[in-house]
């Protein structure tokens, strides 16, 4: 069941951040058939469907499908697999704005990229899966999902404002 806090986070990510959200499992797998149908927001859930999922399972998890979001922006992530405050501070100093959280193994840093004449999709996707710091920091931009809500995942925190990268 969704807690009141989880409901608020889900609603915020859906309505304010315009994320393409899908149900997920505790084992970090999409809880949907044909996951590829959700790439680039070709298929999406309504907020009501997401809430209904959270009400019928004991421990709901939710993921942001990276890539094109419901508002046309792109969501990318740095996945840090170590709990190191120095790395967290470094990422937050380098990037002016993001949404971040503590995870069971480290941190997720979500960034919103607005596509315009200065940005090309290839610019953000060609480095997909690139390991920035071996075994510590990975970069993902599309055709993946990243859990942001569920047991063991910390509250999403705004760093400055969630606007442009």
N, C-alpha and C positions, 0 to 999 in steps of 0.2 A: 504494500500500500504506500502511496505517496504521502510523505509528511507535508505539513503546511509550508515548511521552508523549501522542500523540493518542488512543490507546486509553484511557488513564487519564482524560483530559478527557472523552471521549465517555461513558465509564462513569459518571463523576461527574455529568455533566449529566443523564443518563438516570435513574440510581438515586437520587441525592440531591436534585437540583433538580426532578426529575419533569417536565423539559421535553418537549414534543411535538417530536421531532427528525425531520427528513427529510433525505435526501441532496440535495445541490445541485451546481451546476456552477461552474467558475472564472469564468463570466460572470454569476454571481449569480442564476441561474435555478433553480427547483426541478427536481430530477431525478426527478420523479414525474409520473404521468398524473393529470389531474383534481385539481390542487392544492387546489381549493375543498373537496374531500372531507376535507382535513386540518384545516380551520378548527374551532376550539373542540374539538379532540381527538376529533372524530367518528370519525376513522380515524387510527391510529397505527402506527408500526413497532415491532417488538420490538428489543431490543438486539442480538440475534443477527442479525437482518436488516440492521441498520445496520453491524455489523462485517463481514458478508459483502460489503456494498457496498464498504466500505473496502479489502477484500482483493482485489477484482476490478478496481478502477480504479487507475491510476497515481498520480493526485493527487486524493484524495477531499476533498470539502467537505461540511460539514453546516450546517444551519440550524435555528434555533429558530422554530417557527411561533407567532407572537404571538397573544395572546388566551388563552382558557381552556386550561389545561395538564392533564396527566393526573391531577393531584391536586386539581383543582377551583379552584386559584388562577389568577390572570391574570398573564401575562408581558407587560410593556411595555418600550419601549426609547427612549433618547435616542441618536440617531445624530449624532455630531459629525464634520463633514467638514473638519476642520483639525487639524493636530497643534500644539496650543497648550497648554502646561502650565498656563497661568493658567485656561483654561476647564476643564481636567480638575480642577484643585484646587477651583474654584468648585463644580462639580457634586458633588464628593466632600464638600465642606463643607456644602452644602445638604441633601443626602440622607444619612440616617443609615446606610443599608445598601444595598448593591447588589453586583452582579458586573460587572466592567468589563474591557475589553481594548483594546489598541492595534490599529488596523486599517490597511490600506494607506494610507488618507487621513486618519485621525483616531482616533476612539474610539467604542466601543459601551458604553453603560451600561444593563444589564439590571436591571429592578426586578420584584419579586414583590408582587402586590397580593392580599390576602386579602379575599374578598367576604363581607360580613356586613351587619347592619342599618344600619351607617354608610356603606356603599359600595354604589353602584348601578352596574351595567355601563355605563350611559350616562355616568356621571361620568368614566369612564376612556376611553371610546371617542369621545365627541363632539368631542374635540380632535384626533382622528386626522389625521395628515398636516400638522398645524399646524407652521409654521416658527416656531420660538421666536426664533432669531437668524437673520435672512435669510442664506441660502447657507451657514450654518455648523451650526446645530443643528435637527434635526427630531425630532418625537415620533410614535411609532407604537404602536398598541395592539391591532390585530386585522387579520385578513385579509391579513397580510403575513408574510414570513419574513425573518430576519436571520441572515446567516452568522456563525458563531462559531468554526468550526474548519476550517482549511485553510491552504494556503500563503499567507503574508503576514499572517495573523491571529495576534496575540500571545496569550500564555497568559492564560487567564481569571484574574482576581485578585479576591479577596473584600475588600470594604470593610466593616469592622466585621463584621456578621453578616447573612446573607441571610435576612431575616425579614419585617418589615412596612415599608410606605412610609407 
